[in-house]
């Protein structure tokens, strides 16, 4: 089996040890990769620090063309990349193809935003003391970005950190998830084809316990992390003087009001509670249904869940594949059993085979159960009846998380009320909370994180505002 190199300051490199990635579905070896040494990690950081000035001064057309090149090359190798995602992540090929399509757009959006990224001017002579003065307001990168990425979207969530960094002229070091480094390494190969200066990017597949060195290094002033809340907050506490963006967990609720299209709602909730095997921060976890339509909704939901195709993720027909590991599936199994021991009823699923957990629907879940209060990150949904819209919206907010929520309704008033009252970063009307357009602002409140992704939003997050005042002008 070939050993994949990692990317050190834009060039391929090998360390003195190797690790193997295995397929979550059948345990077969997917690939081996070389692991950087401590000296090589230091070299990558030093290179990013050294090139920061040059990177910030790169003309917009150079940055934009590099991003556009990556977008085109992902499209050219789309089938290969999709199969690699499926092999190392266990994501069904249907969803892997969708992730590749999104990444193509993410890099294209970044290229477009780069060409639009510009400063503004402000007249200051609105007061007599500032006659003849004009302010030019621009945004400059803080410096190199450390991008710590998760396993569940090993291409597109890496793209959401790498693309905006390059767009604003910031070097970036990617630390991919240990379970899914191969896709990031392939992305490094595409970046190496561009005219970006040496040191502009590195992909360092180091173990999690070695990431602290990168997190603490003062030469990396921005840390962008996607993952669990405990790890994210530990990083923020570790580096209180750095600029940190955190995309953390969710406990996404879908609200079904009495005026909703129940057939549509049932189909969407069934699919998007279980897509990616539930391993998405905005997968449907809580389903809050107004009591007058509760029974009718459940009658539609259960057949929709039962009709989902579970199996080999390499099969084009599979909709629900394995979790990322047997350990992850065992944790979901334990959480469901805890809820059942507390009085919950299993309406569908509730069984595990290896790393695969069956799409599961629970009712009568105790209020303190983990499957209700925490992020289950598995194919499990909890049904909750609500007396009315007031109670439904209050139930959405009864969570320490606040990433996105979905509201199935035909009422414009209910939609705007949801936008006003729900304590989340995004409200999706007429669909599940799992909807995300890659160019829109994306992020949460409460324990769901700090900062926003979406290309323009992330570019703003990676930069600071700078003012230059011109004096003695005839305006």
N, C-alpha and C positions, 0 to 999 in steps of 0.2 A: 504494500500500500504506500502510495506517495505521501510524503510529509509536506504539508503546506507551510510555506514561509509566512512570517508576520511582516508588518510594514513598519520600518524604522526610518523616520524622517524622509518618507517618500520612496524608499528603496526596499527590496526584499531582503530579509535577514533570517538567520537561524540562531537559536540559543543552544544550550547544552542539555536540554531535556525535551521530552515530547509527551503529549497527552492524546487520548483517543476519544472521539465523539461516537456515541452509540444511538441507534434508532429507538425511540421510546416504545414503538409498537412491537418490534420483534427482537430487540436487543442486538441486532447485527452491527458490526463496525461500519460507520459511515465515512470516517476519515481521521487522519492523524495530523496534528499541527505542532509546530515548534513553539516553545515557550521562552519568552525573553529572559535574559539574566538581569540581575540588579544593575549591572553596569550598562546594559543596553537600555533599560528603562531610564536611567540617568541621561544617557546620550539623547534619547528622544525628547526628554523635557528640556535639556539644554538647547537642542536644535530648535524647538518651538519658541523658546524664549529669545534665541538669537535672531530668528527670522521675523519676529513680531512687527518690527518697524517696517520692514520691506513688505510684509503681507498687508498691513494697513494702508500702504501707499500704492498697492496694485491698482491699475486702472480698472474701472468698472467693467469694461468689455472683456478683460482677461478673466476676471472672476466669473462673469456671466457665461462666457464660452466654456470654461471648465465645467460648470454646473450643467450646461446644456449637453456637453459631451457625455457626461455620466448618464444623463437621462436617456440619450440615444443608445448608449451601449447597454444599459439595462434592458431596453426594449429589444435590442438585437439578441440578447442572451436570456430572454424572458423565460423560456421553457427550462433551460438549464438551472436558472436561479430558483424557479418555483420548485423543481424537484429537490434541489439542495435544501430549501427551507423545510419541505415535507420530511426529508430524511432525517435531519438533525433535530427538528422541533416536534414532529409528529402531527403537524397541522395538515388536515386533508388538502389534497392537491387543488381542489376547488377554491379553498380559501387562500392557499399559497399563491395561486395565480392572481387573485384579487389583490393581495399584498404587493406583488410585483407591479401590477398596474398602478397602484397608488404611489409607489416609490418613483415610478417614471414621472408621474405628475408632480410629486413633491420636489424633485430636482428641477423640473421645468418651471414650476412656480417660483422657485428660488432664483433661477436665472432671470426670470421676468422681473422679480422684485429688485434684483441687483441693478438692473438698468433704470429702474424708477427711483432707487434709493438716492436721495439728494438732500441738500440743506434747504433752509428757508431764510427769508429776510424779514426783519421787523423794523419799522420806522420808530425811532426814539424821540423824534421832535414833537411828540404830543405834549411835551412840557417845555417851557422856554429854556430851561437849563440844558436841554439836550438838543438844541438846534444844531443842524448839520451832522447829526449822528445817525448811524444805521447799524443794526445788529445782524450779523450773519450767524445763523444757528445751524450747527451740524451735529452729527452723531459719530463718535469714534469708538472702536472696540476697546473694551477693558484690557484685552490681551488674550493669550492662549486659553482655550476652553478644554476642560477635561469632561468628556462625555461618557457617562457610565450608563450602559444600555441594558435592557431586560431581554429575557428569552422569548417572550410571547410574540413579538413582531421583530424578528432579527434583522430585517432589512429596513422596513419603513420607519421604525422608531429610531434606528440609527440615522437614517436620512434626515429625520426631523431635528437632529442635533448637528450633524455634519454640514448639511446644506446651508442653514442660516449662518453658521460660523464662517464658511468660505465666502458667503455672500457679503458679509461686512468686513472681510479681510482679517479674520482672526484665525491663527493656527489652531488645530484641533487634534487632541489625542483621544482615541476611542478605546475604552476598556469594555469589551463585549462580555455578555453573560457567559460563564463557563460552559453552560449546557449547549450554547448555540454560537460558537465563535466563527464557524466556517463561512457563513454568509457575510459577516463583516470583513473577513479576510478577502473574500472575492470582491467586495466593494472597494477595498483598498487597491486591488489590482486595476480597477477601472479608474480610480483617482490617479494612479501612477501614470496613466496614459496622457494626462493633461499637462499643460505648461505651468502648473503651479510650482512655486519655488521649493527646493529641498527644505524639509523641516516644516512645511505647511500642514502635513498630516502624518500621523502614525496610528497604527492599529496594534495594540499591545494586549494579546490574550493572556493576561496574568490571572492567577487565582485570586479569589475575593479577599483573602487575608492579606494579600500584598497591595491591595488598592490604597490602603491608608497612606502609604508613602506618596502616592500621586495626589491624593486628596489634600494632604498637608503642605505640599510643596508651594512656596510663595510665588514661584514662577508661573503657576497656573491660577490666575486670579478668578476664573469663573469655573464653577463646578455645576454641570447639568446632569441631574440624576433622575432616572425613571425606575421605580420599584416600590417596595413596601414602605409603609409609613415609619415603622421602627428604624429601619436602616436609613431612610432619608433624613429623619430628624437627628439620628446619631451623627450623620455627616454634617448637618448644619450646626450642631452643638460643637463638633470638633473644630470647625473653622469659622468662628463667629465674625471674622473680619473680611471674609471673602464674599463675592457675589454668588449666591446659590439659587438655582432654580430647581424645584422639586415637582415632579409629576408622580404622585403617590397613589394610594389605593382608592377604591370606590365601593359603593354598596348600592348600585343603581336601581332606582325604582321606576316601574312603568305603572302609570295610573290609567285605569279604564273607567271613564265616566259613563253615565247612563245613556248618553246620546251617541256613544261611539259606534263605529262599524265593528261589531263583535267578531265577525269572520276574519276581517283584516287584522284586528288586534290579536286574535288568538294565533294566527299564522306567524305574525312577526314576533310575538313574545316567545312562542315555541322555538323558533329558529335562533333567535338572538339571545336566549338564555344559554344556548348550547353550542353556538358557533365558537370556534377555537377551543372546544371542550370547556367553555366557560372561562377560559384564561384570558380575559380582557377586563380592564378596569371599568368598562362601561357595558359589560354583559348584563343582561337583565337578571337581577337577583331577587328583588322584592316586587310582587305584582299586587297592586292595591286596587281593588275593584269595588265600585259602588254597589251596595247590597241589592238594589232592585234588579241588577243584571248579573249578579255574582254566579248563580247557578247556570244561567244560559251561557255565560262565558266559559265556565269550567267544562261544560258539555262540549264546547268547541275546542278548548285547549288540549284536553287529554288525547283525543285522536291525533291532533297535530303533532304533539310530542311523540306519541307512539309511532307515527309515520316517518320519523327522522331515521335516516340510514346511518347506522353505526358500524364501524369496521376498519378495514385496512386504509390508512390515510392515502396510500398511493392509488387507490381505486377512485376513478373519476366520479363515481356515484356516491361516495362516502361524504356525509355531512358532519358527522361527529366522530372524531378520532380519539386517540389516547391523550392523557395529560402528559406533561413533560417528563414525568418519571413515575415509577411505582410508588415512591415515597409520597409524591404529591397526591396520587389517587388514594393512598391509605389515609392521608390526613382528611380528605374530603369524606371518606367512608366513616372515619371516627366522628367527625362533626355531625353527620347525618344521624349516626347511631345515638349520639348525645341528645339530639333533638327528639328522637323517637323515645328514648328512655324518659324524657321529660313530658311526653304526652302527644307529640306530633304524629300525624298520620301520613303515611307514604301513599300518594295517589298514583305515582308512576315511578319506575326505576328503583333506585335504592340498592343496586347491586354493583359489584366490582369484579372485573376479570383482568388481572395484571395491572397495567397502567391505565386501563379504560374503565371509566365509571359511567354507568348508564344514565341518560337524561332523566332527571329526577324532579318530581313535583311534590312539595310538602304542604300540608295544611295544619292548622291548629298548633303552630309552632310556639313554644314558650317564649315570652318576651326577652329572656336573657340568653337564649341559645346563640351559639356562635354563628350558625347559618343565617341568623337574622341580624345580629349586631355587627359582625365582622365581615371582611371581604372573603367570600368562600373560594373564589378563583377556581371554580369547577362547575360542572353542568348541573347546577341545583337552583331551583327557584322556590320561593316561599309565597304562598297565596295568603292574602289578608283582605277580608271584607271591610268596607268603610261605610258608615251610615250616610254620609253626604260628602260634598266637595270640601267642606271645612275640615272634616276629619281626615279625608284623604290627603290633603296638602299638609296637614299637621303630621301625619304619619311619614310622609316623605322626609320632612325636616327632623324627624326623631332619629337622627343618625349622626355620628361624629364625622361622617364623610359627606362630601358635597361636590361631586364631580359633574354628573349630568343626570337629568331625569327626562322621562318621556311621558306625554299626556295624550291619550286618545280621546279626542273630543271634536265636535263640529262647532262648538261655541267659541266665537271670537272673544267674548268676555272672559270665559274660563281660560282661554289661552293667555290673554294679557294678565289675568290674575296670577296664573302660574309663573309667568315671567317676573312678576312683582314680588311674589311671596315665597317661592321655592328657593331654598338656600343652597344653590348649586351654581356651577360655572356655566352650564348650558342647559337650556330647556328645549326639547324636541317635541313639537306639536304634531299630532297625527301619526306618530311613529315611536319606535323604541328609543331609549337613551343611548343605544349603541351606535347611532348614526354619527359619523364624523366626516366633514369635508376637510381635506388636508390644508387648504388655504385659509380656513377660518380660525379665529382664536380658540384655543383649546386648553382647558385647565380647570382647576377646582378651587373651592373654598374649604374652610375648616381643615380637617385632616387629609384632604385630598391634594394639598400641595400649595406651592408658591410659584407665581409666574405663569406665563402662557406660552404654549407652542402654537404652530401655525406660522408660516414663514415670516410674514411681516412682524408679527408679535414677538417671535423669538429673536429676530434681528434687533428689535428694539431692546429686548431683554439683555442681549449680549453687548450693548453699547451704552455710552453715557453721552448726555447732551453737553455740547461745548459752544460757547458764545465768543465771537470775535466782534468787537465794536470798531467801526470805521468812523473817523472823525474829520470834520472840516469839509463835508460834502455839500454840494448844492442839490438838494432833493426836490 
